Amino acid sequence: MTTATAGISSLTRTPVKPFYFNTSAHLLRITPQKATALGEFLDALRECPEGSIFQHTFRTLQEHHFIREGFSNDFAHWAVSACNEPSLAEGLASVDVREFMTVADLRARFIEIVADFLKRSPAAATRPARETFYFCAAESVVIPANFVARTLKEFAEGLRGVSLHSIHHHFIEARLRLKLMSNDFSQWLYEDMGLTEAARQLNRIDIYTMTLEDVRNRIVRIVERSLI
C-alpha cells in the first residue's frame, strides 16, 4: 500500500464505534489520615483509601499540568519541602504512574520506597515535619463533552476543542480505569480505527516532561499524520 493510499484509507475509514469525549469533575475531601512525620506518613500510606493514592499521583499531573519542572507527585513534594529529605523525594518522584494498572500496586511501590528509606534512616521516622500532610481523595463524576468523533478528522478536531480536563481524563486517568498500560485515545485508534502505529506513538508520549497542553498538541500531530 502506498503512502497516498494509506492516507486516503485512514481519512475515509469508518470506525467500529464513535469516540465520545468525556471529562470529569471532582469533589475533594480530606480523609482521616494525616502525617506530621515520616513514620506517620508510612502508616497513613498503608491505611488511606485508594482514592488518596490516586489523588496525590494521577490527579497531581492535572492540577499542576503547567509546571514543567519539579516533583511529579504530592508525596515527593512533601518529602522535600516539609521533611527536608531530598533522597526520599527523588525516590518517590521516580515512580512512573504509567507502569501501574492498579492503585494497589502503585500504593505498594510507595510503601516500599518509604519503608526502605526509614530502615536506612530510622531517626527520620519521628522527626517533625515543617507542615502536616493531609491525605485527600476526590469523588469523581464523568461528564459528557460536546464532541463525538465518527471519523479520524472529527477525532482530531475534538482533541483540539475539548478542555485539558478531558485530555487528562482520557489520556492519564484512563490507564487505571482500563487496567491496561494504555489510554482511551490509543485504545480507540487501535481497536476501532486499526491505526496500530499511531496508538503506539501516543502511548510513548512522556507525560512528565510536558504540560497537558503540550501533550494535547503532540497527540494532535500524531493523529493528523495519519490523515496525510
C-alpha positions as CSV (number, residue, x, y, z in Angstrom):
1,M,0.0,0.0,0.0
2,T,1.4,3.4,-0.9
3,T,1.5,6.3,1.4
4,A,-1.2,8.1,-0.5
5,T,-3.5,5.0,-0.4
6,A,-2.9,4.6,3.3
7,G,-3.7,8.2,3.9
8,I,-7.0,8.0,1.9
9,S,-7.9,4.8,3.8
10,S,-7.3,6.5,7.2
11,L,-9.3,9.6,6.1
12,T,-12.3,7.7,4.9
13,R,-12.3,4.7,7.2
14,T,-15.4,4.4,9.4
15,P,-14.6,3.4,13.0
16,V,-16.2,0.4,14.6
17,K,-17.8,2.8,17.0
18,P,-17.6,6.6,17.5
19,F,-15.3,8.2,20.1
20,Y,-17.3,10.0,22.8
21,F,-15.2,12.7,24.5
22,N,-15.9,13.0,28.2
23,T,-14.5,15.0,31.1
24,S,-14.7,14.6,34.8
25,A,-15.4,16.8,37.9
26,H,-14.0,16.1,41.3
27,L,-15.3,16.8,44.8
28,L,-12.2,16.9,47.0
29,R,-12.4,15.7,50.6
30,I,-9.9,15.4,53.4
31,T,-9.6,11.8,54.8
32,P,-8.9,10.9,58.4
33,Q,-5.3,10.1,57.6
34,K,-2.6,12.7,58.1
35,A,1.1,12.7,58.9
36,T,3.3,15.0,61.0
37,A,6.4,12.8,60.5
38,L,7.6,10.2,58.1
39,G,6.7,7.3,60.4
40,E,3.1,8.5,60.5
41,F,3.3,9.0,56.7
42,L,4.2,5.4,56.2
43,D,1.3,4.2,58.4
44,A,-1.1,6.5,56.5
45,L,0.1,5.2,53.2
46,R,-0.9,1.8,54.3
47,E,-4.3,2.9,55.6
48,C,-5.6,5.6,53.4
49,P,-8.3,4.9,50.8
50,E,-7.2,4.2,47.2
51,G,-8.7,7.5,46.2
52,S,-5.9,9.3,48.2
53,I,-3.2,7.5,46.3
54,F,-4.9,8.4,43.0
55,Q,-5.4,12.0,44.1
56,H,-1.8,12.6,45.1
57,T,-0.3,11.0,42.0
58,F,-2.5,10.8,38.9
59,R,-4.5,13.9,39.7
60,T,-1.5,15.9,40.6
61,L,-0.5,15.8,37.0
62,Q,-3.7,17.5,36.1
63,E,-3.6,20.2,38.9
64,H,0.0,21.1,38.1
65,H,0.0,20.5,34.4
66,F,1.5,23.8,33.6
67,I,4.7,23.1,35.7
68,R,7.5,21.7,33.6
69,E,10.0,21.2,36.4
70,G,9.7,19.9,40.0
71,F,8.4,16.7,41.6
72,S,5.7,14.7,39.9
73,N,3.5,13.8,42.9
74,D,2.4,15.3,46.2
75,F,4.3,12.7,48.2
76,A,7.6,13.7,46.8
77,H,6.9,17.4,47.1
78,W,6.1,17.0,50.9
79,A,9.2,14.8,51.5
80,V,11.5,17.6,50.3
81,S,9.6,20.7,51.3
82,A,8.3,19.6,54.7
83,C,10.7,16.9,55.7
84,N,13.9,18.1,54.0
85,E,14.7,14.6,52.7
86,P,15.7,15.1,49.0
87,S,16.8,11.5,48.5
88,L,13.4,10.2,49.6
89,A,11.7,12.8,47.4
90,E,13.7,11.6,44.4
91,G,12.7,8.0,45.1
92,L,9.1,8.9,45.4
93,A,9.3,11.1,42.3
94,S,10.9,8.3,40.3
95,V,7.6,6.3,40.4
96,D,6.1,6.4,36.9
97,V,2.3,6.0,37.2
98,R,2.2,4.7,33.6
99,E,3.8,1.4,34.8
100,F,0.9,0.5,37.1
101,M,-2.5,-0.9,36.2
102,T,-4.0,-0.9,39.8
103,V,-3.9,1.6,42.6
104,A,-3.0,-1.3,45.0
105,D,0.2,-1.9,43.1
106,L,1.0,1.8,43.0
107,R,0.4,2.1,46.7
108,A,2.7,-0.9,47.4
109,R,5.5,0.8,45.5
110,F,5.3,4.0,47.5
111,I,5.2,2.0,50.8
112,E,8.3,0.0,49.7
113,I,10.2,3.2,48.9
114,V,9.3,4.9,52.3
115,A,9.9,1.8,54.3
116,D,13.3,1.2,52.7
117,F,14.3,4.8,53.4
118,L,13.3,4.6,57.1
119,K,15.3,1.3,57.5
120,R,18.3,3.2,56.4
121,S,17.4,6.4,58.3
122,P,15.4,5.4,61.4
123,A,15.8,8.7,63.1
124,A,13.8,10.4,60.3
125,A,10.7,8.4,61.3
126,T,9.9,10.7,64.3
127,R,11.5,13.9,63.1
128,P,8.7,16.5,63.0
129,A,7.8,17.8,59.5
130,R,7.5,21.5,58.9
131,E,3.9,21.0,57.9
132,T,1.3,18.3,58.2
133,F,0.5,16.2,55.2
134,Y,-3.3,15.7,54.9
135,F,-4.4,12.8,52.7
136,C,-7.1,13.9,50.4
137,A,-9.4,12.0,48.0
138,A,-11.9,13.0,45.4
139,E,-15.3,11.7,44.3
140,S,-15.4,11.8,40.5
141,V,-18.4,12.5,38.2
142,V,-18.0,11.8,34.5
143,I,-19.5,14.5,32.3
144,P,-20.0,14.2,28.5
145,A,-18.2,16.7,26.4
146,N,-19.8,18.3,23.4
147,F,-17.6,16.3,20.9
148,V,-18.2,13.0,19.2
149,A,-15.8,11.6,16.6
150,R,-17.2,9.5,13.8
151,T,-14.1,9.9,11.6
152,L,-10.5,10.4,12.2
153,K,-10.8,14.0,11.1
154,E,-13.5,14.6,13.7
155,F,-11.3,13.0,16.3
156,A,-8.5,15.4,15.6
157,E,-11.0,18.3,15.8
158,G,-12.3,17.0,19.1
159,L,-8.8,16.8,20.5
160,R,-8.3,20.4,19.7
161,G,-11.6,21.5,21.1
162,V,-12.0,19.7,24.4
163,S,-10.7,21.0,27.7
164,L,-7.5,19.9,29.3
165,H,-9.6,18.2,31.9
166,S,-10.9,16.0,29.1
167,I,-7.4,15.2,27.9
168,H,-6.3,14.2,31.4
169,H,-9.5,12.1,31.8
170,H,-8.9,10.1,28.6
171,F,-5.1,10.0,28.4
172,I,-3.9,9.7,32.0
173,E,-6.7,8.7,34.3
174,A,-7.9,6.1,31.8
175,R,-4.9,3.8,32.5
176,L,-6.3,2.7,35.8
177,R,-9.9,2.5,34.5
178,L,-8.8,0.3,31.6
179,K,-6.4,-1.6,33.8
180,L,-4.1,-1.5,30.8
181,M,-0.8,0.3,30.1
182,S,-2.7,2.4,27.6
183,N,-5.3,5.1,27.3
184,D,-8.7,5.8,25.8
185,F,-7.3,7.5,22.7
186,S,-4.8,4.7,21.9
187,Q,-7.5,2.1,22.5
188,W,-9.8,3.7,20.0
189,L,-7.2,4.2,17.4
190,Y,-6.1,0.6,17.7
191,E,-9.4,-1.2,18.2
192,D,-11.8,0.9,16.2
193,M,-9.6,2.5,13.6
194,G,-6.9,-0.1,13.1
195,L,-4.1,2.5,13.4
196,T,-1.7,0.4,15.4
197,E,1.4,2.7,14.9
198,A,-0.5,5.9,15.9
199,A,-1.8,4.1,19.0
200,R,1.8,3.1,19.9
201,Q,3.2,6.6,19.4
202,L,0.5,8.0,21.7
203,N,1.5,5.6,24.4
204,R,5.1,6.7,24.2
205,I,4.3,10.3,24.9
206,D,6.2,11.4,28.1
207,I,3.6,13.0,30.4
208,Y,6.3,14.0,32.9
209,T,8.3,16.3,30.6
210,M,5.4,18.2,29.0
211,T,2.5,20.3,30.1
212,L,-1.0,18.9,29.3
213,E,-1.3,21.5,26.5
214,D,2.0,20.1,25.1
215,V,0.6,16.6,25.4
216,R,-2.6,17.6,23.6
217,N,-0.6,19.2,20.7
218,R,1.6,16.1,20.5
219,I,-1.4,13.8,20.3
220,V,-3.0,16.0,17.6
221,R,0.2,15.9,15.5
222,I,0.3,12.1,15.6
223,V,-3.3,11.8,14.7
224,E,-3.0,14.4,11.9
225,R,-0.1,12.5,10.4
226,S,-2.4,9.5,10.0
227,L,-4.7,11.8,7.9
228,I,-2.0,12.6,5.3
